Amino acid sequence: MSPIDPSNPALSAFPARRLRRLRRTPALRRLVAETRLSVDDLVAPLFVADGLLEPHPIASLPGVVQHTVDTLATEAKRLCGLGVPGLILFGLPRPEDKDAIGSQAFDPDGIVQRGLAAVREAVGDAVVLIADCCLDEFTDHGHCGIVDPVTGEVDNDATLPLYAQTALSQAAAGADVIAPSGMMDGQVAAIRAALDGDDRDETAILAYAAKYASALYGPFREAVDVTIAGGGDRRGYQQDPRNRREAMAEVSLDIAEGADMVMVKPALTYLDVIADVRAAVDVPVGAYHVSGEYALIQAAAERGWIDGPAVALEQITAVKRAGADIILTYFAGDLAEVLGG
């Protein structure tokens, strides 16, 4: 019987044997890998706090700290040396400087603005500087926008001018990219108009376009010292975790308003959404592997239940496999050491 005769029962084993052959050695597996995670895909989130004399560890984010302006610049240089191409900056004002409108968010001498300037001086144009554009870290009520004193609800339209003002101050301080994260309707349009009107049309916008009201943000809120007043939540303006199609509507709106890039947050628990967005749009797609996703790995690894670095690499690779071009992760520095710059 001819070996290429379709009736040959041995032929049924050929596909399985081929798959096994291509897994046989590390070099073969590397050669035929479908997904290639690179240090070039990574953005490192960093925190800078006003009034600190030295870095302050964040208990629920092992290995992550609130930086001083000086140590922020030092960390930026380290990450740059590892080949990490992007940093996103979050700021913490002094508690006594928080107010109802989050005025420190758009203060030209605010902590984010000083942090951006220090990093720009330290690394020049070697790293893309992204500024988170939101009010929650700076308000005394912990919401992402102005709260109407009568209804107690976030006033979407009254918040937009403050986002625009914040974006302008961040761009002036050295941000390459403004990343509005508050999920206010019209936030991208307001920021784009403000930047263009100030001759800052070269400043890009990375929209948190599909940001879910997730239970995985707890460690981040410790990191930025945010508590929502009265035990409230953000479900009225962030996406419902049960909804998938809604994400595409949000993404489409942000791109129509001028977003240069869009992002899904969280990442690992929304791989289906990342894949949907990647298939539907032509702009770069980001994903934020959030604080809770990071902390779960660290907590299990500390107890010896998992190989933390291996799980981190597997998870971030899965986010890349789903279609993300840009991955924000607290593992950025660790992964850069493994992947090489």
C-alpha positions, 0 to 999 in steps of 0.5 A: 500500500502506498504511503500516500494512499488516503486509505492508509490508516497510518496517515491519520497519525501524521498531523499529530506526529507533525505537532509533536515534532515541532515541539521537540526542542526549545529552538523548534518551539521558538522558531514556530511560535505564533505569538512573540512577546517583546519588551517593545510591547510593555508600558510600566505604570509608576506612582509619584507622591507629593511630600515623600522623603523616600519611596513608600512600599505599597503593601498590596503591590509587592515590589511597587512603590510610591516614588518621590520625584527624584526616585521616579526619575531614577526608576525611569532611567532604569526601565529605559536601560532595560528597553521598556519603551513607555511609562504611564504616570499616576500622581498622589497629592498630599491629603490636605490638597484634595478638594471637590474638583481635583484642582491638583490634577491640573495645577501646572506645579502639581505632582504629576506635572513635576514628575513628568518634567523630571522624567523628561529631563532624565531620559529625554525622548528615549521613553514615551511618557504617558499621563493618566488623565483623571480626577479621582486621585485628586478629589476628596470624594474619590470619584473620577469627576465632579459630583453634583451636590444635589443628586450626588451623581458624577456630573459628566459634562461639568467634568470635561473642561477639567479633563481638558485643562488637566491634559493641557498641563500634562502636555506642557510638562512633557507628556507625549500621550494623554490617557483619559481614564474616567470614562466620561462621555465626550472626554476624548473630544474635549481633550483633542479640541483643547490640545489642538487649540493650544497648538499641541496637535502632536500630543497623542491620546490613548483612551481607556475606551473599554474600562470595566467596573471591575473588582480587580482595582483594589490594590491600585486604590491603595497605591493612589490612596483613593476611597470613594465617599459614602461607600459609592462605586463607579458602575454608573460610568464604567462598563458592566463586566457582563457586557461585551458588545458595549465595549465596541460601542465605547471604542467606536465613539472614542476613535470617532472623537480622535483617539489615536489608541484605545485600551481595554481594562482589565486585561486577562479577564477581558481577553474576548473584548481585546480580541473583538477590538483588535479585529474591528479597529485599525488603531493600536490596541492597549490592555492594562494588566491591572493591580489585582491581576498582578497582586493575585500572582504575587500573593500565590507566588509568596505562598509557593503555590505557583511559579510567579515569574512563569505565570506572569510571562504566560499571562502577559503572553496571553494578552498579546495573543488576544491582540494587544499591541501595548500592554500596561503591566506592573511586571514590565521591569521584570519581563524586560529583564527576561525578554531583553531590550 
